[in-house]
């Protein structure tokens, strides 16, 4: 996510990175493990399968796990960090998580044979932060309960939402790049990469500032004010995208980059014919949107207050993904208006028969099994298998499906349950003929 509505991200400071011998050796060893994993021929096969899925020529459903409760995953110190330098610890954390996921819950994971150095990009954000009361049940977890205090009450409050400014700290990028090249020399090549897939979700932000009940009521009581606010949010993202484009800071995401709230972006249809390798443009990339808070909003209002506004954004991209947690089984009539729509989120709250019938083979069904299966005291692997098998049987070989296990708040500190879910899912999709 480019933005975090809970705080303003400070501009990065460029500083040379000097590592100890100990830190360097830790990173080299882990990178060596990644290099061995990346050489496995299975990755080329996975890339082919993901590409066929997103091109609507799928051979079988695909499986991927994301948004993992990493605070509960550590077994035998596999995720314990030993480096001392903050930059080295960040690197170590990424490497260890990649190795861990490949070892224990890979699904259809793809590991590149290179490492990425992200461009050090900063945004001034949207000028307004959430005012929130937080309750935590686990101090080691980032998952909290929030009560949002209302900050947008009157039309003039919409002016609190500012248009962001993007900067690229080239010096900081170069320091990181040179440090990575020095550490990983002769192990894995390092490639610079700019902004890839952008999480675009105006309503996720508005309800943090407006309040959920207040925003829902105002769509009826003060609809013009709501329209102005949504347009302001779309303007903010559009201005930001224009800057990315003008400054040549975008990178392709038709690879093992997550798109929308789903899986990988591999497709033969991007970057498309109108593509300059020296300057990636939005139409060479994936776009997305959602309105998670609109779960119980009618299709007409969902269109009027969300999708119709989103069109300005979505039309700029070569291919698009829509949805997240909101059930969309009653809203296909409005989703079909989205240009270049390719993937649709099918959350646990969808009527499965209806959504499968509505989507058919026209789009990828991005199915989200409920992570609540891990939250109870008694893990039920047969239930996990049945939930996956139900989707496959109802689709009857007529649909293009990805199973995305995400939003995993807890596994009750029993990570092997998630490992088993990954194994079960892969067994079920492999059985399709």
Steps between C-alpha positions, in 0.01 A plus 500: 500500500635838400318683781424423861210713632620453858809717465703719268809328364809715551715581196789253471852608594783399270784336689777264402446146623796340676451144623701288738654174384243315711201674339646453153551129553145455629356662188733312266400166648128574472538635146680179410195303615274724288727448199471121537121525525478730198690251282232235538320436169160502672497880495485513120207260513324718760553811288340322205201395709446847650525652152242260361268574792513876448470457122176303563650176368558337839608140542408481869426731794799674655581534870675779689525608863546861605448735797642244738509549880878481502511570874360147552705318238843459655602140558855390583615861464451490122377862511721625782713795387870501585632802307564822687489781241138617443534477121651154529218390730243612242683302234530199728130515583400493132737216418398287796128541426552402137694189599246412770204533268668295230590230751168474684209657308600574142180426311570632150763744624762622249851600610702722265867436422586858595444738790309826480624838616192723522539861397487719809178686427314726741148641489370784715178297540150647511548759771266341755560215744254275677412599858451160652454315828679164491445180695757218475462139607854392406789741545709310244238542226430790267131401497300738721142613551436862410240760579526793260431850626318711242700777332292566188168640622431792267570580133789730589674210677559336163771761444704316762572243229810623317651403168825305553842582367741224394878512531770249412808509719750383241793515740324276753405259221862483385631436852258206536580368155875512551469335840292217354737452208795483738335250735342275236780511243545165324187364674202680344474803271326810634246698299355841575123511492259791522138519608308195384140419581321783684233421759222742406212507746341841569238365737752321724634846583178699509335287766804545725443876493123511454381214718321192367146573613538868417622431146222248434233744620648791306465310173128547559488827694786693334581318174661799330749539784589131470553531125731797552705307757538192281600715203759671717650163590508388137663833410769436763587160359486627141738786578735254666485261203575788262815572698610136494448500125674832435798410721530152342466324836259222397603138445322205343287277723424212260723277712489364855365834621169475683218677317187625674423284800580187300793309360780559252477724195657271240330546163607502136264792436712751690693719446318505165603626159527866601801449723830680538740291717669824604178656630225285653157665483177422690348332193782242517396402854226359720252730672254421777230636725251391765247635745517255789267704717224465237416141592134582566467792258269446203647449151364837391664686788819295467522620141404860576726558800795273416548331164386791285755723674767230472463486123736797453771296669422156361487614138867596516621145550548212260325243720302534823403313817193586705402422855629380832284389793167639377257241353451571130258224400215751454711761322629343180282733294708797611834318495452411134518872425864512611736506200767232483367330814674165537482386863213519750534441873265230628499537877363247751181708523402444137220268396729250334249352256387842385844654455638198313200510267534877454875499431523178302812496284495876433734596784735342754323402821731617777361281776583591860445207738418623848805524731261453793568129462830560684352710781310228685645265755447188291666493158288310248700397192200322349302823511787675323501235231121512460497879459753484217336198339158670509626787284667263253192279471259790455725652234494163319803579287330804346676776697844650556579494873769611742480411870649783706529436873547844655407721796642238736474676836586192704574130480485473879882479495471169315669576167487139385126547449576748221764266360239226486246728333755574226564129448127421488429778252774382267375142520151608403598718203742233377212250481321695228500332164 
